[in-house]
Structures are given as C-alpha cells and as structure tokens.
Amino acid sequence: MGAPIQWGDVPAWIGAATGVASLFRGLGNRQQVQLQGWAEMLEELTDLQPEELRRTVEDNPVITEIVGIAAEEAARTATDEKRYSLAQVVTAALRGDATPGQVDALLYLTRTVAELDPADLTLLVIIGTTADDKPRPTEQIEAGDGTTFEQPVTVPRKELAARWRAAPELLDPALASLERAGLTQRRGPVFHGGVAGWALNGYGELFLGHLLIDLGGWPPRRQLRGRGD
C-alpha cells in the first residue's frame, strides 16, 4: 500500500465545503484517492481556475452543501460512473449562469444522485424513455369531474424486464429505490398482489431531464449501454 494521501494533495477550494476537510482526514487511503480523483474530474468539467472555484463555493451556502454531499458520496462509492454523475451535478451548480432557484433545485438533485446506484439510474432512464431512445409520450386522462389532464404513459413490468440489463432479481429492489427516492409512482389496479406498471412523477421527470441534459444528453446511451458503446 502506498503512502497516505495528504490533504494538500486535494484542490484547496474543496476545503470551503463544510466538513469536507475533516471528512478527508478520516478516510482510508482508497477513499482518499477516490475523493482526489473526483475533485480533479470536477476541476476539468467546470473549466474554472481554483481561486474562482473557491470563491463560488464560499459565497453560496447552498453550493457549499451540494459540494459537501457530493464529495462525501464520491469518496464512499466504488463506481467511477457514480463519481462522474456527482461531478456533473456539482458542475451544473457551479456554472455562472445558474440562477438561485436552479441551484436550490440542484441541492435536491444532488441528494438523489447520492442516494441511487448506477443500476437505479439505468432503470430510471428505461422508465422515462422508449426503446428507440425517445422521451416517453404522454396520455390523456379523464378526471372524475369531466376534466382531462396529461400524464406520462404507464410502463408495464414486462417492458422493464426486457430492457433491464442487470440480474432479474434486482429489478424489484431497483424499483423500490426509485420509489423511495420520490422519482416514480406505481400505476394501475392491483391484481393478485401485482401492479400494472410504473411511471415517472413530476420530480422524476425533472430529475431525468437533468440527468440527460447535464449527464450525457440524448440519446441516453451512457446509462443504457454502459461506457465505451
């Protein structure tokens, strides 16, 4: 095992995020290396000078919280893909054209990215997109009072299972993770303990829009086919 990474090896601007300095000192060697790599990735994505990054983080308490949440999860996660997602959501918050409202929304998005695994994000993309990489269409629903409204179509379990690349036994835990994160809703009548299907809710649509715009764009090949495809 190599020599421990020192705090000075990590970009100093990250120290502006509350608790990150103490977090770093408490990490094992591997986690320190993971955090260091994430910080370097973030510097490349933002294309800002270190002093500009420091000022941006120090001047905005919400961005400070976003960086702190993302840094802690980046050090802990075992996957480069999740570190990439965390770096991208922080990059969106650090952009000079981000409004206060957008930054506030990104705080929720950061918490959600930290909560989910890459396989969960893949399933989210499957629920929100068609097999030919298009956004899910909406369907018109008639309410009880005679009015109508639009909502995303219900995706049957059969389609989810057909497009799911992980082990079939992991589909239910992934669906539960998305529902617990407030991104999806179960749809349809219950028959013998089953459900008709799933769909994104309003926050799920917002999150997927961010995921696809800031984390790779359309079509969502990174999430569905893995890196290098």
NORMOMO-V610319 format. One record per residue. SS is DSSP state (H for helix, E for strand, C for the rest). PHI is phi in whole degrees, 0 to 359 (none if undefined). Layout:
ss->SS phi->PHI
ss->SS phi->PHI
This chain:
ss->C phi->none
ss->C phi->284
ss->C phi->293
ss->C phi->299
ss->C phi->290
ss->C phi->265
ss->H phi->305
ss->H phi->292
ss->H phi->283
ss->C phi->263
ss->C phi->312
ss->H phi->296
ss->H phi->297
ss->H phi->294
ss->H phi->296
ss->H phi->288
ss->C phi->280
ss->C phi->307
ss->C phi->85
ss->H phi->291
ss->H phi->298
ss->H phi->292
ss->H phi->300
ss->H phi->300
ss->H phi->294
ss->C phi->268
ss->C phi->272
ss->C phi->285
ss->H phi->304
ss->H phi->298
ss->H phi->292
ss->H phi->297
ss->H phi->297
ss->H phi->297
ss->H phi->293
ss->H phi->299
ss->H phi->297
ss->H phi->296
ss->H phi->297
ss->H phi->294
ss->H phi->299
ss->H phi->295
ss->H phi->299
ss->H phi->293
ss->H phi->289
ss->H phi->283
ss->C phi->56
ss->C phi->247
ss->C phi->290
ss->H phi->308
ss->H phi->292
ss->H phi->295
ss->H phi->297
ss->H phi->300
ss->H phi->297
ss->H phi->298
ss->H phi->292
ss->H phi->292
ss->H phi->275
ss->C phi->226
ss->H phi->297
ss->H phi->290
ss->H phi->295
ss->H phi->302
ss->H phi->293
ss->H phi->300
ss->H phi->297
ss->H phi->297
ss->H phi->297
ss->H phi->294
ss->H phi->296
ss->H phi->298
ss->H phi->288
ss->H phi->297
ss->H phi->289
ss->H phi->272
ss->C phi->291
ss->C phi->268
ss->C phi->249
ss->H phi->295
ss->H phi->299
ss->H phi->289
ss->H phi->299
ss->H phi->298
ss->H phi->299
ss->H phi->295
ss->H phi->295
ss->H phi->291
ss->H phi->291
ss->H phi->292
ss->H phi->302
ss->H phi->299
ss->H phi->290
ss->H phi->275
ss->C phi->298
ss->C phi->295
ss->C phi->264
ss->C phi->287
ss->C phi->280
ss->H phi->305
ss->H phi->295
ss->H phi->294
ss->H phi->295
ss->H phi->300
ss->H phi->296
ss->H phi->292
ss->H phi->297
ss->H phi->296
ss->H phi->296
ss->H phi->297
ss->H phi->300
ss->H phi->290
ss->H phi->301
ss->H phi->296
ss->H phi->282
ss->C phi->259
ss->C phi->265
ss->H phi->306
ss->H phi->296
ss->H phi->296
ss->H phi->295
ss->H phi->300
ss->H phi->294
ss->H phi->301
ss->H phi->297
ss->H phi->298
ss->H phi->294
ss->H phi->268
ss->E phi->225
ss->C phi->276
ss->C phi->295
ss->C phi->259
ss->C phi->67
ss->C phi->253
ss->E phi->299
ss->C phi->299
ss->C phi->288
ss->E phi->256
ss->E phi->232
ss->E phi->269
ss->E phi->245
ss->E phi->264
ss->C phi->281
ss->C phi->296
ss->C phi->270
ss->C phi->93
ss->C phi->278
ss->E phi->237
ss->E phi->212
ss->E phi->261
ss->E phi->212
ss->E phi->301
ss->C phi->296
ss->C phi->281
ss->E phi->258
ss->E phi->290
ss->H phi->302
ss->H phi->303
ss->H phi->291
ss->H phi->301
ss->H phi->296
ss->H phi->290
ss->H phi->263
ss->C phi->285
ss->C phi->267
ss->C phi->277
ss->C phi->299
ss->H phi->305
ss->H phi->293
ss->H phi->269
ss->H phi->297
ss->H phi->296
ss->H phi->300
ss->H phi->293
ss->H phi->299
ss->H phi->296
ss->H phi->297
ss->H phi->294
ss->H phi->292
ss->H phi->295
ss->C phi->282
ss->C phi->79
ss->C phi->257
ss->E phi->228
ss->E phi->221
ss->E phi->281
ss->E phi->234
ss->C phi->92
ss->C phi->290
ss->C phi->268
ss->E phi->234
ss->C phi->52
ss->C phi->85
ss->E phi->263
ss->C phi->231
ss->C phi->289
ss->E phi->170
ss->E phi->226
ss->E phi->207
ss->E phi->287
ss->C phi->266
ss->H phi->300
ss->H phi->292
ss->H phi->298
ss->H phi->294
ss->H phi->298
ss->H phi->294
ss->H phi->296
ss->H phi->301
ss->H phi->295
ss->H phi->303
ss->H phi->276
ss->H phi->278
ss->H phi->271
ss->C phi->245
ss->C phi->138
ss->C phi->78
ss->C phi->275
ss->C phi->285
ss->C phi->281
ss->H phi->292
ss->H phi->301
ss->H phi->286
ss->H phi->272
ss->H phi->240
ss->C phi->85
ss->C phi->292
ss->C phi->87
ss->C phi->277
